Amino acid sequence: MARVSPVPSSALPPRTAEIFEAYASSYGPFRNQVEVMAHVPAAVEHIPALLMDLKRQKSVPWRYIELAIVVVSKLNECEYCVAHHAPVLEVEGISQAGIARILDYDDHPELDEADRVVIEYATQVTQTPQRIRDRMFERLRVHFTEAQIVELTLRIALCGFFNRFNDALMIQMEAEAEPA
C-alpha cells in the first residue's frame, strides 16, 4: 500500500480529472501512481499531460523511449517502472531474455548501434550527467536530431523522477502490470 492515501479523479476539478483518467487508462496501467500524484492537482495537470503529448507527437521512435526508461529504471532498481515498461519494450522487438540483460549492451545480439548509444546515454544521464563528453553528443547526432536528443534527455530525467516518486511513496503495482 502506498504511503499516502489515493485521491480518486472524482475529487478533482473536471479538467484535471479528465487528464487523470486519460493517463490512467490510455497511457498505461498507471492508476495507482496518478491517484497518489493527485494530492497535487497541478502535477496531474502538467506531468501526465506532457507525457501524453510527447507520446502523441512521436518525435522519438518509441523503441528508444522505452529502452531509455527500462535502462534508467533498472539502474535505479525501480520495480514498478521496470514492470510497466519492459512489456512495451518487448513489443518494440527486444525479448524478455534481452531485456533481462539490457545493461550488458556491448555484445547484445538484439541491439543495434542506435540502441547502444541510447543505453549508454541513459546510463550517463542517470549516473554521471556532469561528466558527459562531447563525443557522446556526436554519437547521438548520428541517429537523432537535436530536438530528439532534448526529448530523450527529458524522458531520461523524468524517468529518474518517477523512479524516486514511485519508490519513496511505495506506489503499489497495478494488477495489469504484475510480472507474470
N, CA, C and O of each residue as an XYZ file, in Angstrom:
720
protein
N       0.846     -1.177      0.000
C       0.000      0.000      0.000
C       0.893      1.243      0.000
O       1.941      1.281      0.646
N       0.452      2.244     -0.735
C       1.204      3.494     -0.808
C       1.251      4.169      0.559
O       0.398      3.940      1.417
N       2.249      4.990      0.732
C       2.445      5.693      1.996
C       1.462      6.833      2.197
O       1.356      7.368      3.300
N       0.745      7.209      1.157
C      -0.307      8.224      1.270
C      -1.570      7.640      0.645
O      -1.514      6.720     -0.171
N      -2.690      8.189      1.041
C      -3.967      7.673      0.537
C      -4.179      8.073     -0.926
O      -3.700      9.119     -1.363
N      -4.890      7.245     -1.670
C      -5.189      7.590     -3.064
C      -6.258      8.678     -3.136
O      -7.120      8.786     -2.264
N      -6.181      9.471     -4.185
C      -7.184     10.501     -4.447
C      -7.880     10.109     -5.746
O      -7.226     10.031     -6.786
N      -9.183      9.862     -5.713
C      -9.881      9.486     -6.945
C     -10.059     10.692     -7.869
O     -10.046     11.840     -7.424
N     -10.223     10.416     -9.140
C     -10.406     11.510    -10.096
C     -11.651     12.326     -9.782
O     -11.706     13.513    -10.102
N     -12.639     11.714     -9.167
C     -13.879     12.434     -8.830
C     -13.653     13.551     -7.820
O     -14.513     14.419     -7.671
N     -12.533     13.551     -7.132
C     -12.222     14.600     -6.150
C     -11.510     15.790     -6.787
O     -11.186     16.759     -6.100
N     -11.269     15.723     -8.079
C     -10.507     16.761     -8.769
C     -11.403     17.630     -9.640
O     -12.506     17.215     -9.997
N     -10.946     18.828     -9.986
C     -11.695     19.649    -10.940
C     -11.852     18.903    -12.268
O     -11.013     18.064    -12.598
N     -12.897     19.186    -13.027
C     -13.189     18.417    -14.247
C     -12.018     18.278    -15.225
O     -11.753     17.173    -15.698
N     -11.322     19.354    -15.535
C     -10.208     19.266    -16.498
C      -9.088     18.384    -15.946
O      -8.504     17.594    -16.687
N      -8.785     18.509    -14.670
C      -7.750     17.690    -14.046
C      -8.179     16.230    -14.015
O      -7.367     15.338    -14.263
N      -9.441     15.984    -13.714
C      -9.972     14.619    -13.694
C      -9.903     13.993    -15.088
O      -9.648     12.795    -15.218
N     -10.126     14.783    -16.109
C     -10.050     14.291    -17.488
C      -8.616     13.843    -17.821
O      -8.418     12.780    -18.410
N      -7.643     14.638    -17.450
C      -6.236     14.275    -17.672
C      -5.896     13.018    -16.883
O      -5.275     12.093    -17.406
N      -6.308     12.995    -15.620
C      -6.098     11.847    -14.727
C      -6.598     10.580    -15.400
O      -5.855      9.605    -15.511
N      -7.838     10.579    -15.849
C      -8.451      9.385    -16.437
C      -7.792      8.994    -17.759
O      -7.621      7.808    -18.040
N      -7.426      9.978    -18.564
C      -6.754      9.675    -19.833
C      -5.409      8.999    -19.570
O      -5.059      8.022    -20.231
N      -4.669      9.520    -18.613
C      -3.365      8.956    -18.274
C      -3.520      7.561    -17.673
O      -2.782      6.643    -18.030
N      -4.474      7.404    -16.767
C      -4.669      6.132    -16.068
C      -5.192      5.037    -16.995
O      -5.000      3.853    -16.720
N      -5.842      5.414    -18.074
C      -6.446      4.397    -18.924
C      -5.754      4.233    -20.273
O      -5.636      3.108    -20.758
N      -5.296      5.310    -20.888
C      -4.748      5.172    -22.241
C      -3.228      5.172    -22.299
O      -2.658      4.604    -23.231
N      -2.558      5.784    -21.342
C      -1.091      5.823    -21.382
C      -0.494      4.500    -20.928
O       0.570      4.091    -21.393
N      -1.182      3.849    -20.031
C      -0.728      2.577    -19.474
C      -1.402      2.364    -18.139
O      -2.135      3.237    -17.675
N      -1.176      1.242    -17.518
C      -1.851      0.981    -16.232
C      -1.154      1.712    -15.071
O      -0.452      1.105    -14.262
N      -1.372      3.030    -15.020
C      -0.712      3.861    -14.016
C      -1.701      4.495    -13.034
O      -1.415      5.551    -12.469
N      -2.845      3.873    -12.828
C      -3.865      4.461    -11.950
C      -3.345      4.676    -10.532
O      -3.580      5.736     -9.952
N      -2.654      3.710     -9.965
C      -2.172      3.866     -8.587
C      -1.214      5.048     -8.472
O      -1.234      5.783     -7.485
N      -0.389      5.218     -9.478
C       0.564      6.332     -9.487
C      -0.156      7.677     -9.553
O       0.148      8.583     -8.777
N      -1.102      7.806    -10.467
C      -1.785      9.088    -10.628
C      -2.723      9.373     -9.449
O      -2.987     10.536     -9.144
N      -3.224      8.338     -8.790
C      -4.042      8.557     -7.586
C      -3.224      9.165     -6.453
O      -3.757      9.924     -5.643
N      -1.959      8.847     -6.388
C      -1.079      9.452     -5.384
C      -0.669     10.850     -5.846
O      -0.663     11.792     -5.053
N      -0.332     10.981     -7.112
C       0.047     12.287     -7.657
C      -1.085     13.304     -7.514
O      -0.832     14.506     -7.435
N      -2.319     12.833     -7.481
C      -3.486     13.718     -7.425
C      -3.564     14.547     -6.146
O      -4.377     15.468     -6.067
N      -2.753     14.249     -5.161
C      -2.663     15.124     -3.986
C      -2.171     16.511     -4.386
O      -2.396     17.488     -3.673
N      -1.498     16.587     -5.530
C      -1.007     17.857     -6.072
C      -1.618     17.996     -7.469
O      -0.992     17.610     -8.456
N      -2.840     18.547     -7.562
C      -3.530     18.609     -8.854
C      -2.704     19.242     -9.979
O      -2.808     18.820    -11.130
N      -1.896     20.235     -9.661
C      -1.069     20.857    -10.710
C      -0.108     19.835    -11.322
O       0.193     19.911    -12.513
N       0.372     18.887    -10.528
C       1.245     17.840    -11.049
C       0.487     16.977    -12.052
O       1.032     16.620    -13.096
N      -0.767     16.637    -11.746
C      -1.590     15.843    -12.660
C      -1.852     16.626    -13.945
O      -1.852     16.056    -15.036
N      -2.072     17.923    -13.811
C      -2.360     18.750    -14.982
C      -1.166     18.869    -15.918
O      -1.340     19.039    -17.125
N       0.044     18.781    -15.374
C       1.209     19.043    -16.210
C       2.033     17.808    -16.556
O       2.402     17.635    -17.718
N       2.329     16.962    -15.609
C       3.254     15.854    -15.885
C       2.606     14.795    -16.779
O       3.157     14.497    -17.838
N       1.474     14.219    -16.409
C       0.853     13.242    -17.322
C       0.470     13.862    -18.668
O       0.593     13.216    -19.709
N       0.011     15.101    -18.646
C      -0.349     15.756    -19.911
C       0.876     15.877    -20.819
O       0.779     15.653    -22.025
N       2.016     16.227    -20.246
C       3.257     16.307    -21.010
C       3.607     14.946    -21.612
O       3.916     14.850    -22.800
N       3.556     13.906    -20.799
C       3.896     12.562    -21.288
C       2.963     12.124    -22.410
O       3.410     11.545    -23.401
N       1.669     12.397    -22.260
C       0.713     12.005    -23.307
C       0.942     12.814    -24.581
O       0.841     12.271    -25.681
N       1.248     14.105    -24.448
C       1.548     14.927    -25.628
C       2.778     14.412    -26.363
O       2.768     14.293    -27.588
N       3.838     14.105    -25.617
C       5.053     13.592    -26.241
C       4.788     12.269    -26.958
O       5.304     12.035    -28.051
N       3.994     11.418    -26.347
C       3.680     10.128    -26.978
C       2.888     10.336    -28.271
O       3.135      9.655    -29.266
N       1.939     11.273    -28.257
C       1.140     11.556    -29.454
C       2.007     12.128    -30.581
O       1.792     11.819    -31.753
N       2.978     12.955    -30.224
C       3.817     13.599    -31.236
C       4.739     12.623    -31.944
O       5.090     12.833    -33.105
N       5.136     11.557    -31.259
C       6.004     10.523    -31.848
C       7.274     11.118    -32.462
O       7.696     10.703    -33.541
N       7.873     12.077    -31.784
C       9.090     12.702    -32.296
C      10.299     11.777    -32.204
O      11.185     11.813    -33.058
N      10.329     10.958    -31.171
C      11.407      9.983    -30.996
C      10.771      8.599    -31.123
O       9.758      8.334    -30.476
N      11.335      7.720    -31.933
C      10.759      6.374    -32.038
C      10.572      5.745    -30.656
O      11.451      5.826    -29.798
N       9.420      5.122    -30.461
C       9.028      4.619    -29.145
C      10.015      3.585    -28.597
O      10.191      3.482    -27.383
N      10.642      2.838    -29.459
C      11.643      1.858    -29.014
C      12.717      2.541    -28.168
O      13.120      2.015    -27.131
N      13.178      3.710    -28.610
C      14.262      4.394    -27.891
C      13.781      4.986    -26.578
O      14.523      5.011    -25.595
N      12.555      5.459    -26.557
C      11.988      5.982    -25.301
C      11.900      4.846    -24.291
O      12.370      4.988    -23.162
N      11.309      3.732    -24.676
C      11.140      2.604    -23.761
C      12.482      1.994    -23.370
O      12.662      1.571    -22.229
N      13.406      1.948    -24.296
C      14.743      1.452    -23.989
C      15.382      2.315    -22.895
O      15.927      1.792    -21.923
N      15.312      3.624    -23.060
C      15.879      4.541    -22.061
C      15.175      4.378    -20.712
O      15.833      4.353    -19.672
N      13.853      4.268    -20.720
C      13.096      4.136    -19.471
C      13.454      2.848    -18.741
O      13.646      2.856    -17.525
N      13.543      1.754    -19.467
C      13.880      0.476    -18.820
C      15.305      0.525    -18.281
O      15.560      0.037    -17.180
N      16.228      1.097    -19.026
C      17.613      1.197    -18.553
C      17.677      2.024    -17.271
O      18.271      1.586    -16.286
N      17.077      3.205    -17.269
C      17.100      4.066    -16.079
C      16.440      3.351    -14.902
O      16.957      3.386    -13.786
N      15.320      2.714    -15.142
C      14.588      2.031    -14.072
C      15.372      0.849    -13.517
O      15.324      0.577    -12.317
N      16.093      0.148    -14.388
C      16.949     -0.945    -13.897
C      18.116     -0.379    -13.086
O      18.457     -0.917    -12.033
N      18.718      0.685    -13.564
C      19.819      1.305    -12.822
C      19.359      1.769    -11.434
O      20.086      1.627    -10.451
N      18.156      2.318    -11.370
C      17.610      2.830    -10.104
C      16.852      1.767     -9.314
O      16.342      2.034     -8.226
N      16.785      0.556     -9.877
C      16.108     -0.564     -9.233
C      14.654     -0.254     -8.880
O      14.182     -0.580     -7.790
N      13.960      0.375     -9.814
C      12.540      0.685     -9.622
C      11.706     -0.433    -10.253
O      11.476     -0.448    -11.462
N      11.267     -1.353     -9.422
C      10.487     -2.497     -9.914
C       9.184     -2.059    -10.566
O       8.754     -2.653    -11.555
N       8.556     -1.030    -10.021
C       7.298     -0.524    -10.573
C       7.489     -0.136    -12.041
O       6.718     -0.556    -12.904
N       8.507      0.658    -12.315
C       8.720      1.138    -13.689
C       9.201      0.034    -14.623
O       8.773     -0.024    -15.776
N      10.071     -0.833    -14.151
C      10.515     -1.941    -14.998
C       9.315     -2.810    -15.374
O       9.165     -3.192    -16.534
N       8.470     -3.119    -14.407
C       7.301     -3.968    -14.674
C       6.344     -3.325    -15.674
O       5.731     -4.019    -16.485
N       6.215     -1.997    -15.617
C       5.307     -1.308    -16.531
C       5.891     -1.146    -17.935
O       5.156     -1.168    -18.923
N       7.204     -0.985    -18.019
C       7.798     -0.643    -19.314
C       8.480     -1.799    -20.035
O       8.612     -1.744    -21.258
N       8.913     -2.827    -19.344
C       9.561     -3.963    -20.018
C       8.638     -4.622    -21.047
O       9.102     -4.960    -22.136
N       7.352     -4.815    -20.744
C       6.481     -5.420    -21.767
C       6.350     -4.557    -23.024
O       6.203     -5.085    -24.126
N       6.401     -3.259    -22.865
C       6.326     -2.371    -24.035
C       7.603     -2.498    -24.854
O       7.562     -2.497    -26.084
N       8.728     -2.606    -24.176
C       9.993     -2.788    -24.873
C      10.008     -4.131    -25.609
O      10.604     -4.255    -26.680
N       9.355     -5.118    -25.031
C       9.243     -6.418    -25.707
C       8.448     -6.272    -27.002
O       8.805     -6.865    -28.020
N       7.387     -5.494    -26.969
C       6.605     -5.225    -28.180
C       7.478     -4.513    -29.213
O       7.297     -4.692    -30.417
N       8.417     -3.713    -28.740
C       9.321     -2.979    -29.628
C      10.463     -3.852    -30.162
O      11.355     -3.346    -30.843
N      10.446     -5.150    -29.859
C      11.357     -6.065    -30.504
C      12.494     -6.626    -29.685
O      13.385     -7.270    -30.239
N      12.495     -6.406    -28.392
C      13.545     -6.976    -27.553
C      12.921     -8.058    -26.686
O      11.930     -7.816    -25.998
N      13.497     -9.240    -26.722
C      12.939    -10.384    -25.996
C      13.046    -10.188    -24.486
O      13.782     -9.325    -24.009
N      12.305    -10.998    -23.749
C      12.404    -10.962    -22.279
C      13.831    -11.232    -21.821
O      14.335    -10.571    -20.913
N      14.479    -12.206    -22.454
C      15.877    -12.508    -22.107
C      16.770    -11.314    -22.438
O      17.700    -11.005    -21.693
N      16.492    -10.655    -23.539
C      17.264     -9.479    -23.928
C      17.064     -8.321    -22.971
O      18.003     -7.587    -22.665
N      15.836     -8.162    -22.502
C      15.540     -7.104    -21.530
C      16.245     -7.394    -20.215
O      16.754     -6.483    -19.562
N      16.274     -8.659    -19.830
C      16.914     -9.037    -18.564
C      18.390     -8.652    -18.556
O      18.943     -8.352    -17.498
N      19.032     -8.656    -19.722
C      20.465     -8.325    -19.764
C      20.734     -7.025    -20.512
O      21.802     -6.854    -21.100
N      19.783     -6.123    -20.490
C      19.878     -4.881    -21.259
C      21.053     -3.999    -20.831
O      21.589     -3.252    -21.650
N      21.455     -4.072    -19.574
C      22.579     -3.249    -19.111
C      23.924     -3.786    -19.600
O      24.939     -3.094    -19.526
N      23.925     -5.013    -20.096
C      25.117     -5.626    -20.680
C      24.952     -5.500    -22.199
O      24.685     -6.485    -22.888
N      25.111     -4.305    -22.697
C      24.723     -3.986    -24.065
C      25.829     -4.094    -25.108
O      25.530     -4.112    -26.302
N      27.080     -4.166    -24.708
C      28.183     -4.154    -25.680
C      28.054     -5.224    -26.760
O      28.209     -4.930    -27.945
N      27.776     -6.452    -26.362
C      27.680     -7.544    -27.338
C      26.267     -8.125    -27.400
O      26.072     -9.283    -27.771
N      25.300     -7.309    -27.034
C      23.892     -7.744    -27.011
C      23.410     -7.972    -28.445
O      23.400     -7.032    -29.240
N      23.012     -9.191    -28.791
C      22.663     -9.501    -30.180
C      21.375     -8.841    -30.685
O      21.160     -8.779    -31.895
N      20.529     -8.356    -29.803
C      19.261     -7.760    -30.227
C      19.338     -6.247    -30.406
O      18.346     -5.609    -30.759
N      20.510     -5.678    -30.163
C      20.655     -4.224    -30.194
C      21.513     -3.776    -31.365
O      22.488     -4.432    -31.731
N      21.131     -2.644    -31.946
C      21.966     -2.036    -32.983
C      22.711     -0.847    -32.374
O      22.605     -0.592    -31.174
N      23.455     -0.132    -33.193
C      24.281      0.969    -32.689
C      23.428      2.077    -32.069
O      23.818      2.639    -31.045
N      22.291      2.403    -32.650
C      21.419      3.434    -32.071
C      20.931      2.999    -30.690
O      20.901      3.808    -29.763
N      20.553      1.742    -30.546
C      20.124      1.231    -29.241
C      21.253      1.376    -28.218
O      21.032      1.813    -27.089
N      22.443      1.010    -28.627
C      23.591      1.051    -27.706
C      23.904      2.473    -27.247
O      24.218      2.699    -26.078
N      23.817      3.422    -28.164
C      24.107      4.803    -27.777
C      23.017      5.329    -26.838
O      23.312      6.101    -25.926
N      21.768      4.921    -27.049
C      20.688      5.319    -26.137
C      20.946      4.742    -24.743
O      20.793      5.445    -23.744
N      21.332      3.479    -24.671
C      21.598      2.853    -23.374
C      22.766      3.547    -22.674
O      22.697      3.851    -21.483
N      23.816      3.787    -23.413
C      24.984      4.445    -22.811
C      24.634      5.860    -22.352
O      25.040      6.284    -21.270
N      23.882      6.585    -23.174
C      23.485      7.949    -22.813
C      22.563      7.946    -21.585
O      22.744      8.747    -20.668
N      21.580      7.047    -21.573
C      20.669      6.962    -20.425
C      21.448      6.654    -19.145
O      21.141      7.186    -18.078
N      22.439      5.803    -19.261
C      23.275      5.461    -18.105
C      24.058      6.682    -17.633
O      24.120      6.958    -16.435
N      24.650      7.405    -18.563
C      25.437      8.583    -18.190
C      24.564      9.690    -17.599
O      24.947     10.319    -16.613
N      23.398      9.932    -18.193
C      22.498     10.964    -17.653
C      22.070     10.590    -16.236
O      21.946     11.460    -15.374
N      21.846      9.310    -15.997
C      21.389      8.835    -14.693
C      22.508      8.850    -13.654
O      22.284      9.228    -12.504
N      23.690      8.447    -14.048
C      24.760      8.261    -13.068
C      25.778      9.390    -13.004
O      26.242      9.736    -11.918
N      26.130      9.963    -14.131
C      27.205     10.972    -14.148
C      26.912     12.084    -15.159
O      27.715     12.297    -16.067
N      25.813     12.787    -15.034
C      25.465     13.786    -16.048
C      26.490     14.909    -16.191
O      26.643     15.486    -17.267
N      27.176     15.206    -15.121
C      28.161     16.285    -15.164
C      29.434     15.887    -15.896
O      30.283     16.740    -16.158
N      29.583     14.618    -16.229
C      30.806     14.144    -16.887
C      30.571     13.626    -18.303
O      31.425     12.933    -18.855
N      29.440     13.949    -18.891
C      29.177     13.509    -20.262
C      30.075     14.311    -21.214
O      30.129     15.539    -21.149
N      30.756     13.613    -22.071
C      31.696     14.235    -23.010
C      31.007     14.604    -24.322
O      29.967     14.044    -24.670
N      31.595     15.544    -25.037
C      31.065     15.970    -26.330
C      30.969     14.804    -27.309
O      30.083     14.790    -28.163
N      31.850     13.846    -27.199
C      31.835     12.681    -28.090
C      30.491     11.945    -28.019
O      30.011     11.427    -29.027
N      29.888     11.902    -26.830
C      28.569     11.257    -26.707
C      27.557     11.979    -27.587
O      26.748     11.329    -28.249
N      27.587     13.293    -27.607
C      26.625     14.040    -28.418
C      26.911     13.885    -29.906
O      25.987     13.915    -30.720
N      28.156     13.724    -30.263
C      28.497     13.421    -31.659
C      27.878     12.082    -32.053
O      27.321     11.948    -33.143
N      27.975     11.109    -31.181
C      27.398      9.788    -31.447
C      25.869      9.853    -31.502
O      25.251      9.210    -32.350
N      25.264     10.623    -30.606
C      23.800     10.775    -30.619
C      23.338     11.434    -31.921
O      22.327     11.030    -32.495
N      24.073     12.442    -32.386
C      23.678     13.179    -33.597
C      23.694     12.310    -34.850
O      23.059     12.664    -35.843
N      24.395     11.197    -34.831
C      24.381     10.273    -35.966
C      22.974      9.690    -36.146
O      22.559      9.388    -37.265
N      22.251      9.536    -35.039
C      20.951      8.858    -35.059
C      19.757      9.772    -34.762
O      18.622      9.441    -35.103
N      20.011     10.921    -34.128
C      18.918     11.761    -33.642
C      19.151     13.229    -33.972
O      20.290     13.690    -34.051
N      18.051     13.958    -34.164
C      18.132     15.410    -34.316
C      18.362     16.031    -32.939
O      18.248     15.356    -31.916
N      18.681     17.296    -32.929
C      18.867     17.964    -31.640
C      17.577     17.964    -30.833
O      17.610     17.783    -29.616
N      16.447     18.164    -31.490
C      15.162     18.127    -30.772
C      14.925     16.745    -30.169
O      14.429     16.639    -29.047
N      15.267     15.700    -30.889
C      15.118     14.344    -30.360
C      16.067     14.100    -29.184
O      15.699     13.421    -28.226
N      17.271     14.642    -29.249
C      18.213     14.498    -28.134
C      17.664     15.193    -26.896
O      17.765     14.666    -25.788
N      17.088     16.365    -27.080
C      16.499     17.083    -25.942
C      15.342     16.280    -25.359
O      15.246     16.133    -24.141
N      14.465     15.758    -26.212
C      13.337     14.964    -25.707
C      13.823     13.689    -25.022
O      13.302     13.314    -23.972
N      14.799     13.032    -25.598
C      15.344     11.824    -24.983
C      15.915     12.151    -23.600
O      15.703     11.402    -22.647
N      16.633     13.259    -23.492
C      17.185     13.687    -22.204
C      16.066     13.987    -21.216
O      16.141     13.597    -20.051
N      15.045     14.667    -21.671
C      13.891     14.961    -20.824
C      13.247     13.680    -20.313
O      12.931     13.568    -19.128
N      13.053     12.714    -21.206
C      12.414     11.455    -20.801
C      13.283     10.669    -19.828
O      12.764     10.048    -18.900
N      14.601     10.688    -20.027
C      15.522     10.003    -19.114
C      15.444     10.651    -17.731
O      15.330      9.954    -16.723
N      15.504     11.972    -17.685
C      15.453     12.687    -16.406
C      14.095     12.493    -15.715
O      14.036     12.303    -14.500
N      13.015     12.542    -16.487
C      11.687     12.304    -15.909
C      11.560     10.889    -15.368
O      10.910     10.668    -14.347
N      12.167      9.948    -16.038
C      12.134      8.569    -15.559
C      12.795      8.484    -14.190
O      12.286      7.804    -13.299
N      13.918      9.163    -14.012
C      14.562      9.196    -12.701
C      13.632      9.777    -11.650
O      13.575      9.282    -10.524
N      12.901     10.830    -12.015
C      11.895     11.402    -11.107
C      10.852     10.351    -10.739
O      10.563     10.139     -9.562
N      10.286      9.693    -11.756
C       9.248      8.701    -11.489
C       9.776      7.532    -10.658
O       9.066      7.031     -9.786
N      11.008      7.091    -10.914
C      11.593      6.016    -10.097
C      11.585      6.419     -8.636
O      11.168      5.639     -7.780
N      12.036      7.616     -8.343
C      12.123      8.084     -6.957
C      10.734      8.320     -6.359
O      10.483      7.966     -5.207
N       9.842      8.912     -7.136
C       8.463      9.163     -6.692
C       7.785      7.849     -6.326
O       7.211      7.717     -5.246
N       7.856      6.882     -7.231
C       7.188      5.594     -7.008
C       7.768      4.850     -5.813
O       7.026      4.298     -5.001
N       9.077      4.835     -5.709
C       9.712      4.090     -4.623
C       9.556      4.789     -3.274
O       9.266      4.133     -2.273
N       9.742      6.100     -3.232
C       9.628      6.823     -1.957
C       8.220      6.723     -1.378
O       8.045      6.583     -0.168
N       7.220      6.795     -2.255
C       5.830      6.756     -1.793
C       5.243      5.350     -1.830
O       4.064      5.158     -1.532
N       6.064      4.367     -2.196
C       5.668      2.958     -2.249
C       4.385      2.750     -3.049
O       3.420      2.156     -2.567
N       4.400      3.254     -4.283
C       3.242      3.092     -5.163
C       3.058      1.600     -5.419
O       3.990      0.906     -5.826
N       1.867      1.132     -5.178
C       1.559     -0.288     -5.345
C       1.388     -0.618     -6.821
O       0.805      0.155     -7.580
N       1.899     -1.765     -7.212
C       1.810     -2.241     -8.587
C       0.345     -2.524     -8.940
O      -0.365     -3.178     -8.175
N      -0.096     -2.037    -10.081
C      -1.423     -2.375    -10.585
C      -1.417     -3.832    -11.024
O      -0.394     -4.340    -11.485
N      -2.548     -4.503    -10.884
C      -2.641     -5.911    -11.253
C      -2.243     -6.146    -12.715
O      -1.631     -7.162    -13.044
N      -2.598     -5.189    -13.589
C      -2.284     -5.340    -15.024
C      -0.783     -5.311    -15.291
O      -0.333     -5.785    -16.334
N      -0.014     -4.768    -14.373
C       1.437     -4.643    -14.586
C       2.248     -5.679    -13.803
O       3.472     -5.728    -13.927
N       1.578     -6.498    -13.007
C       2.289     -7.520    -12.225
C       3.073     -8.427    -13.155
O       2.516     -8.939    -14.125
N       4.354     -8.638    -12.881
C       5.131     -9.568    -13.706
C       4.511    -10.974    -13.668
O       4.008    -11.428    -12.640
N       4.568    -11.633    -14.812
C       3.973    -12.976    -14.915
C       4.717    -13.964    -14.062
O       4.358    -15.141    -14.024
